[in-house]
Amino acid sequence: MPQIRHQPVAPTRTQSLATGTQIDAHQHDDHQIVYAGRGALTVTTGTGTWVTPATRAIWIPAGTVHGHKAHGDLELHLVGLPATDNPLGLHTPTVLAVAPLLRELILAHTRPPLDDSPERTRLRAVLLDRLRASPQQPLHLPTPTSPLLRDLCDLLRADPADNRTLAALGRNVGASDRTLSRLFKSDLGMTFPQWRTQLRLHHALVLLADDTPVTTVAHRCGWSSASAFIDVFRRTFGHTPGTHHRHGPG
């Protein structure tokens, strides 16, 4: 990552970002909730990458170095919370499910007037209550520390549709599938198929945010058919990729 900016206060606001816009690595002394009301947002830290569609938000703990990248016509909602106010008790970046009520609370809380009125104080209290009830989602794509795994994962990041087996990929990086399987579990905490599926889902969210047709997304991300992609997407996100854009603001 480039030089890290230190921004003591995590802002609470709404902002629009054009696709491809990047916010370089920075950190806050506050916690922050990051939510894409429209489009998709990639959040990257030293330990991995998260992508948020409109049914998910990311909890970024105080002091976490992170950068953002916008995909599609992004409407970004940021909620800053003091380091002493950790309703979830989370100390690592985490993806949270955003139900319709929580979504509306985030939208309302991040739009003007951004004042300390009694009404807005009550709104914030309800928002925190709903956050406590939000289930955590396993949408983290961890970054490997092992040089062998890094080389292999870079191959797949460059082409998520690469369907080669772990043994075939291993021949490219000079390691057996048994060694690589062990590294996936010890270094990333997941199996190779789990990591590849996460990578493909992350890539799919980015493509969908840019209005890529569902069939094209399935092909570019390595699914055997559009129906296979739709099935995995629905089980992961709770809705089909065809309705993905309708989860943004009307």
Solvent accessible surface area in square Angstrom, and as a share of the most:
residue,aa,sasa,rsa
1,M,123,0.55
2,P,84,0.53
3,Q,169,0.75
4,I,81,0.41
5,R,110,0.40
6,H,107,0.48
7,Q,55,0.24
8,P,69,0.43
9,V,104,0.60
10,A,5,0.04
11,P,23,0.14
12,T,34,0.19
13,R,90,0.33
14,T,45,0.26
15,Q,44,0.19
16,S,82,0.53
17,L,21,0.10
18,A,70,0.55
19,T,80,0.47
20,G,39,0.38
21,T,49,0.29
22,Q,120,0.53
23,I,36,0.18
24,D,83,0.43
25,A,3,0.02
26,H,7,0.03
27,Q,50,0.22
28,H,6,0.03
29,D,75,0.39
30,D,27,0.14
31,H,11,0.05
32,Q,3,0.01
33,I,0,0.00
34,V,0,0.00
35,Y,0,0.00
36,A,0,0.00
37,G,0,0.00
38,R,80,0.29
39,G,17,0.16
40,A,0,0.00
41,L,0,0.00
42,T,21,0.12
43,V,0,0.00
44,T,51,0.30
45,T,9,0.05
46,G,70,0.67
47,T,88,0.51
48,G,0,0.00
49,T,18,0.10
50,W,6,0.02
51,V,3,0.02
52,T,0,0.00
53,P,1,0.00
54,A,9,0.07
55,T,16,0.09
56,R,15,0.05
57,A,1,0.01
58,I,0,0.00
59,W,0,0.00
60,I,2,0.01
61,P,9,0.05
62,A,34,0.27
63,G,43,0.41
64,T,25,0.15
65,V,37,0.21
66,H,1,0.00
67,G,11,0.10
68,H,10,0.04
69,K,75,0.32
70,A,0,0.00
71,H,18,0.08
72,G,5,0.05
73,D,89,0.46
74,L,0,0.00
75,E,19,0.08
76,L,0,0.00
77,H,0,0.00
78,L,6,0.03
79,V,1,0.00
80,G,15,0.14
81,L,1,0.00
82,P,65,0.41
83,A,53,0.41
84,T,134,0.78
85,D,35,0.18
86,N,37,0.19
87,P,22,0.14
88,L,34,0.17
89,G,48,0.46
90,L,24,0.12
91,H,147,0.66
92,T,89,0.52
93,P,23,0.14
94,T,16,0.09
95,V,1,0.01
96,L,0,0.00
97,A,17,0.13
98,V,11,0.07
99,A,56,0.43
100,P,109,0.68
101,L,102,0.51
102,L,4,0.02
103,R,29,0.10
104,E,97,0.44
105,L,15,0.08
106,I,0,0.00
107,L,9,0.05
108,A,52,0.40
109,H,6,0.03
110,T,1,0.00
111,R,92,0.33
112,P,111,0.70
113,P,98,0.62
114,L,81,0.40
115,D,59,0.31
116,D,137,0.71
117,S,32,0.20
118,P,88,0.55
119,E,108,0.48
120,R,39,0.14
121,T,80,0.47
122,R,148,0.54
123,L,44,0.22
124,R,69,0.25
125,A,52,0.40
126,V,66,0.38
127,L,1,0.00
128,L,11,0.06
129,D,77,0.40
130,R,96,0.35
131,L,0,0.00
132,R,127,0.46
133,A,60,0.46
134,S,14,0.09
135,P,81,0.51
136,Q,104,0.46
137,Q,40,0.18
138,P,110,0.69
139,L,2,0.01
140,H,57,0.25
141,L,3,0.01
142,P,12,0.08
143,T,53,0.31
144,P,5,0.03
145,T,100,0.58
146,S,17,0.11
147,P,94,0.59
148,L,56,0.28
149,L,0,0.00
150,R,104,0.38
151,D,79,0.41
152,L,0,0.00
153,C,1,0.00
154,D,76,0.40
155,L,57,0.29
156,L,0,0.00
157,R,85,0.31
158,A,89,0.69
159,D,69,0.36
160,P,7,0.05
161,A,30,0.23
162,D,20,0.10
163,N,97,0.50
164,R,88,0.32
165,T,87,0.51
166,L,19,0.10
167,A,39,0.30
168,A,19,0.15
169,L,0,0.00
170,G,0,0.00
171,R,183,0.67
172,N,90,0.46
173,V,27,0.15
174,G,66,0.63
175,A,19,0.15
176,S,61,0.39
177,D,65,0.34
178,R,185,0.67
179,T,43,0.25
180,L,0,0.00
181,S,50,0.32
182,R,143,0.52
183,L,43,0.21
184,F,0,0.00
185,K,116,0.49
186,S,90,0.58
187,D,42,0.22
188,L,15,0.07
189,G,59,0.57
190,M,30,0.13
191,T,49,0.28
192,F,14,0.06
193,P,86,0.54
194,Q,98,0.44
195,W,0,0.00
196,R,35,0.13
197,T,51,0.30
198,Q,22,0.10
199,L,10,0.05
200,R,24,0.09
201,L,3,0.01
202,H,9,0.04
203,H,58,0.26
204,A,0,0.00
205,L,0,0.00
206,V,31,0.18
207,L,19,0.09
208,L,3,0.01
209,A,10,0.08
210,D,69,0.36
211,D,107,0.56
212,T,17,0.10
213,P,88,0.55
214,V,35,0.20
215,T,91,0.53
216,T,44,0.26
217,V,0,0.00
218,A,3,0.02
219,H,141,0.63
220,R,119,0.43
221,C,0,0.00
222,G,9,0.08
223,W,35,0.12
224,S,114,0.74
225,S,48,0.31
226,A,29,0.23
227,S,78,0.50
228,A,35,0.27
229,F,0,0.00
230,I,49,0.25
231,D,60,0.31
232,V,27,0.15
233,F,0,0.00
234,R,113,0.41
235,R,170,0.62
236,T,39,0.23
237,F,6,0.02
238,G,65,0.62
239,H,20,0.09
240,T,38,0.22
241,P,1,0.01
242,G,48,0.46
243,T,40,0.24
244,H,10,0.04
245,H,88,0.39
246,R,178,0.65
247,H,60,0.27
248,G,13,0.13
249,P,36,0.22
250,G,129,1.24
